[in-house]
Amino acid sequence: MSQPLTAKLPQSIDECKILKPIKLGGLTLKNRIIRAAAFGGANFDDLIKVHVEVARGGVAMTTIAYASVSSDGRSFESQILLCEDQRENLQRLSDAVHSAGAAISIQLTHAGGFADRKVTGSQQVAPSSVFNPAGFDWPRQMTEDDMDRVAQNFSSSAKFVKESGFDAVELHVGHGYLLSQFLSPHSNRRTDTYGGSIDNRLRFPARVYKDIRTVVGADFPILIKMNMDDGFQGGITLDDAKIVAKTFESLGANALVLSGGFVSRNGFYMLRGTTPLKSLASAMPGMAKKLAVTLFGRWFVPTIPFEEAFFRESAREFLKSVDNIPVCLLGGITSLSTMEGAMSEGFSLVQMARALIHDPNMVKNIEDALSHNKNIEIKSGCTHCNECVIATLDPNRGINCPIRDIENLR
């Protein structure tokens, strides 16, 4: 049975560990709470509304999710593609969040074998030609020319978002997207210098990081979102993941965001709670995908019971494996006591998404209670129904919490 990750509630703002500032590279965050990346589509007016709301609610930094660095790396039509046409929108977004009092980060990704060829217009590229059960498709194995091109896409995108006013980037090395596919022995079956041992499987993700660091400079924060495990037998092991963490620390990454799961195999592993298959099937584009989710969804999007801070046991192991890099706890965090417990154990930051979608003012609520010396638990009302996750797949809905919407009607 897992040990609880809670702490005595603070009596004042001065006692509250989660409200202490922290420095990541050249960026000082006013507290330790980051709004995690949660896919929100590419409607920038909606993105501004959502991220300004949570910035006003007190988070130190908010993260724009799942921005593709390349046209062949997209899995949804409604996904940000980092290109010159979006410069004005990205600047509007970063300016708005800054005006609301928070820093802003953006998640850099390439879907690899999880990309949708109906969106990209081309066959997917991946470390190896391994069947993608979620998309019912086969990618082709990347050549070194492909790797050169994609690495350039990552570095030029990082430079681009820095020029567009963003304070940090989160390099997505988890969840079964391209860089995670290189790290996982399930999806990387190469026999050259990019496959086999964990050192070889790390070669391309490490190169991408180094190329980004070269163009953004030494002080610009790069956070690494990475898997501690893929959530199934044959995926990356905890021991190999610790080597990944140590490698990125040695390369100069500014924080580790610890997660798990593989979108093509267990799509809600990184979420837990209810799997709303009917809503998911309804949100899928095209009859083929709707039918696939209806018939087979319970296998590649299985329901996994929710418990607060569900990644905590594995994440504790990483605290013992790294030296000085800030480690961010992620995964079902909903309460002040859990956040304080994380700080007491040695975590430097926490990330939350669903809790802040339901309660964007949660950080302000903590500050207000402590400023009046109220020693009370502050907890999000999120029920982990995951309907907010499905809502983002519908361009007509965007990011919303149906529970919160109902509460607001009362």
C-alpha positions, 0 to 999 in steps of 0.5 A, a space after each residue: 500500500 502506498 504511503 500518503 503524500 500529505 503534510 500538516 497544513 501551513 498556518 500562514 503564507 510564510 509557512 507555505 512551502 508551495 508558495 515559495 519562489 523558485 528559479 529555473 535557469 534565468 526565470 524566477 517563478 513566484 510559486 511552485 505551482 504550474 498549470 500542466 499541459 492539457 490539449 486545448 486545440 488551436 483556437 487562440 481566442 479560447 486559449 487566451 481565455 483559459 490560460 489568462 483565467 488560470 494566470 489570474 488565479 495565481 499559478 506561477 506558470 501555465 503550459 500550452 500543450 502539444 504544439 507540433 514542431 513539424 507538419 508531419 508530426 500532428 495527430 489532430 487538425 485542431 493542433 498548434 503547428 509552430 510556423 511563421 503564420 502563428 507568430 502573431 497569435 503566439 505573441 498575443 497569447 504570451 502577452 495576455 498571460 504575462 499581463 495576467 501575472 504568470 509566466 508561460 511555457 509551451 510543450 514541444 512535440 512530434 507525434 511520430 508513429 502516433 501522427 494521423 496521415 489524414 492530417 499530415 498528408 504523408 506516412 508517419 515516421 517513427 524509430 521503427 515500423 511498429 503498428 499503431 493500434 490506436 490509429 490502425 496504421 504502420 509508420 515508416 522507420 526514420 532515416 538519418 535524414 529524417 532525424 536531421 530534419 526533425 531535430 532542426 524542426 525542434 530547435 527552430 521551433 524553440 527559437 521561434 517560441 522564445 522570440 514570441 515571448 514564451 518564458 520556457 519550453 517543455 520538451 515532450 519526451 513521454 506518453 509515446 510520442 516520437 522522442 518517447 518512442 525512441 526511448 521505449 524498446 517497444 517502439 524502438 527496434 532499431 539495430 543501428 546506433 539509435 537502438 538497442 541499449 538505453 544509451 543508444 535509444 537516448 541518442 536522438 532525444 539527447 541530440 534534440 535537447 542539445 540542439 534546442 539548448 544551442 539556439 535558446 541559450 544557457 539561461 532559457 528554461 527547458 523542462 523535460 516531460 518524461 515517462 517513468 514507465 510506459 505502463 505495459 510490459 515491454 516498455 521502458 523500465 524504471 531503471 532505464 528511465 532513471 538513466 534518462 533522467 540523469 542524462 538530461 540532468 547532466 545536459 543541463 535541463 532545468 526541471 524534470 516533469 515525471 509522468 507515464 503511459 503510452 497514448 497508442 496503448 493505454 491512453 488514460 494511464 497518465 490521467 486515471 479515473 473514468 474513461 468516457 468511451 461514448 464521449 470519446 467515440 463521439 469526438 473522433 473524426 470519421 466513422 472508422 475512428 468512431 467505430 474503432 473506439 466503440 469496439 476496441 477502446 476499452 483495450 487501448 484506453 483502459 480505465 485505471 482507478 484514480 488516487 491522488 498523486 498516483 505517480 508519487 511512488 515511482 517519482 519518489 525513486 527519482 528523487 534518490 537518483 538525481 542530484 540537484 535538478 528540480 523534480 516536478 510531481 504530476 498526476 492527480 494532485 488536487 489538494 493543498 496538503 498533498 502539495 505541501 507533502 510533495 515539497 516536504 519530501 523533496 519535490 520542487 514543483 507540482 503540475 496540475 491540469 484537471 484540478 485547475 480546469 475545474 478550479 482556476 482560482 485554486 492558488 488564489 484561494 490558498 493565498 486568501 485562506 492563509 492571509 487570513 490565518 485560516 488553517 483549512 484544506 483547499 481542495 479542487 472539486 474535480 471528480 476525474 470524470 475526464 470529460 474535459 479531456 474529451 471536450 478538447 477534441 471537439 473544436 466547438 467545445 474547447 477546454 471546459 469542465 462540465 461539472 463546473 458548468 453545471 455548478 455555475 448554473 445553480 
